[in-house]
């Protein structure tokens, strides 16, 4: 990994926590190894993007929602991927806040 430093974020957000980790790695498609997750500490995973392994059905770049809905997600760049993940988290937190009013 030639001294590359990871991108990391771990913070509370409405409805749970966001943890993000990404590091340049030429052994992974797109040149990055990454995992981004939005979860509730007691209720579990809400949303996750990762490229931990190649899956025969959904390829390398995965989007997991609420333990069970897994699908392939297009990877254009790490910046676009981070933006999409955070946009989905914002939508989910807005939806949760709206449902609690």
Helices and strands as residue ranges (DSSP letters): E 7-13, E 16-24, G 29-31, E 32-40, E 44-50, E 62-65, E 69-72, H 78-99
